[in-house]
């Protein structure tokens, strides 16, 4: 069981023009994943994922949606990410591929499972 005390979870749904989906995924892998790796290694980031949406209640033609989920050790971890120069260099490139603003939610984690994500 994960001790959820002090954790903050952030969920973002970002829409990318379908013709730019592969470009977005490559950009994300090249520029955001190294930040996640560093923040995870130093204990700031508990877990994070980028998920290509394959079904949902808000599907639109010509758009590929993604869910970004990140769990940090508190708001300070989230703030450290959002103030990172590399993230701020990535953000305008990603925003240029978005036909609309993302949906963004965050808050204090109250329950969490499991201890670790399955491998494989």
Secondary structure, DSSP 4 states (H G I P E B T S, - for coil): ----TTEEEEEEEEEEEGGGHHHHHHHIIIIIHHHHHHHHHTTSEEEEEEEE--S-TT--TTEEEEEEEEEEEHHHHHHHHHT-HHHHHHHHHHHTT-SSPPEEEEEE------SSPPP-
